[in-house]
Amino acid sequence: MVRDGDVVALEGFTHLIPFAAGHEIIRQGRRDLTLIRMTPDLIYDQLIGSGCASKLIFSWGGNPGVGSLHRLRDAVEQRWPAPLALEENAHAGMAAAYAAGASHLPFGLLRGYLGTDLPKYNRVKFIECPFTGEKLAAIPAIRPDVTVIHAQQADRKGNVLMWGVIGVQKEAVLAAQRVIVTVEEIVDQLNSPPNAVVLPSWVVGAVCQVRGGAFPSYAQGYYPRNNAFYKQWDSIARERATFQAWMQQHVLSTSDFDEFKRSLEQVVTHV
Amino acid sequence: MSEIKYTADEMMTIAAARMIRNGASCFVGIGLPSAAANLARLTHAPDTVLIYESGCIGTKPTVLPLSIGDGELSETADAVVSIPEIFAYWLQGGRIDLGFLGAAQIDRFANINTTVIGDYYHPSVRLPGAGGAPEIAASSKEVLITLRQNKRAFIEKLDFVTSGGHFSGGDSRAKMNLPGKGPTAVITDLGIMTPDETTKELTLTSLHPGVTVEKAIESTGWALKVAPQLATTEAPTETELRVLRDLNERTARAHAGQV
C-alpha cells in the first residue's frame, strides 16, 4: 500500500510508533518518499539512512533525551545517502495542519510563528482575522497519501482502539487517502470505554497484528518504552558503517518483526 | 556547620526549581526544565500542575522521563489529551502560567535557537528544530529558560530565531501583541539573569556561590551587563539536594537495563 514517491505519515508521539511497518517499507526498498511526522525519531532515522526518503516534513527531529538523529543530520549536512529536502514547522502548526487535513479545510489556523524565523523557510502565511483584525498564522493542510499507525487493539471487523498518549494519530488517519494500522492484538470484543479513540473499520484500509510492533517505543498496557535501546541507538547510528551493518543484520536480513527481535536478542547488550 | 558539597548542575536545577510557584500550571520541556519542575513538585510546590506537550496534564512522574511522552507521564497524569488539543485548547487557550524551556543557543534578549547553526540550507550543525517551543514562548503567561552557560550557547547573534524572547529588546515584544510577557529569568550553572525592565537585555542579577563575575562574563558571548546589586544565590539546602539526588538515582535505575 506504500508506493515509491508517496507522501507517507507514520505517526506516533513517542508512544505507539509503527516501527514494524517502517521496517517493512525499508525491506521493500521504497524510494523517493515524502515522510511526514511531528517527531521523526529512530524509525525515521532508519528510513532516511536507508535512502527511502527525498523529503521530510516535521517539527522536531531528535532522539528524545539522548541527542541527535545522526542519519537525519548526515542527510541534511552531508547529503548522505541522498539529499533530503526539509519542510519544517512548530508542533502547534503541524497539529493544526493535520486537523485541517482531517477536516478537509485548505489550511490550519493558529496564533503562532510570530517573531520566529520559521516562516522564512516553510509555507506559513499570515492572515488577518476578518472580525478582529488580529494577525494569525495559516498553514496548508496535511493530506498524506498513506498514514500508518500502531494501536493497541482491533476487533475482527477492523475497528481500532487506542489509549494513552494518542498524539495526532486520529487526525493523521482521517487526513489520509489510505490507512494502514498495525495492532498489538486482534480481539473478539473491544470493550472500549465510550471516549477511547476508536477508529471505525470503514476509515481503515488494512489492519495487521504485529505483537510488539512499536518496539523500542511502547504500547501502554502491553510493554514499556525501551529507553536503553534509544540510548544505544546513538552509537549505532553515529557512523555510516555501523548503521549499515546494523540495518543489514537486523532489518534487511530478517523477514519480519519477530525475526528482527530474535536477531536483536542474539546480541543482547547491557547498557 | 559542615559545608554541603554539590555540583554546578545541581545548583542550576535547584535554582530553577525555586522559581516555580506552587499551584502554577507549568508547560515543561524535556531535559533540564523537566528535572527542575519535578524537583519543585517534590519540594516546595506540590500543587504545581505539570503539563507536557505529549498531552499529559497534571502528571506526577516518580522518575524523570527520557522522552516527552514516556508511559510514566501518561500513567500518572490527571488527563491525557491529543496533540492538537494540548496546543489549541490549553496553550493557545491561555491556560498556562509558566512555560519552562531549554535551549541550544540564546541571545541577550532571550531569543532561542534550536534549529540550525550556520546557513539554514547548508548548516554546520542541524539541531532538532522547534517542537512546541515557539508557541510556548509566545503564549505562556511567563517563560523561564534554563541552560548551561558558555560562549557556544550564549551568543551575540543567533543564526536562527526559533522561539522569540524579547526580540530586539525595549518594547519590541509588547508591539507584537503576543499573549504572554515572555522570559522573566534565565537560570544557568553560573547564575541567574533577568531582563532589564526597560531595555529587556539580560542582566546578571545573581551569582551562584563560589562563581566569580569574571567567570560569568567570560562565559557569555556578548558584553554581559551586571546588576549593581548583584545577589548571591542561596546554596542548596540538604533537603533540596537529597530530593534531587534521589530523583536522579531513581531515574538512572529506571533508564538502565537491557535492550
Interface residues (C-beta under 8 A of the other chain):
Chain A: F13 T14 H15 M38 T39 F58 S59 W60 G61 G62 P64 G65 V66 S68 L69 L72 R73 V76 E77 E88 N89 A90 H91 A92 A95 A96 Y98 A99 L110 R111 G112 Y113 L114 G115 T116 D117 L118 K120 Y121 E134 G164 V165 I166 G167 V168 K170 E171 P216 Y218 Q220 P224 R225 N226 N227 A228 F229 Y230 K231 Q232 L264 V268 T269 H270 V271
Chain B: I30 G31 E53 S54 G55 C56 P65 L66 S67 I68 G69 D70 G71 L73 S74 E75 V80 S82 I83 P84 F87 A88 L91 Q92 T115 Y120 P123 S124 V125 R126 P128 G129 A130 G131 G132 A133 P134 E135 A138 S139 F160 V161 T162 S163 G164 F167 R173 M176 N177 L178 P179 A254 H255 A256 G257 Q258 V259
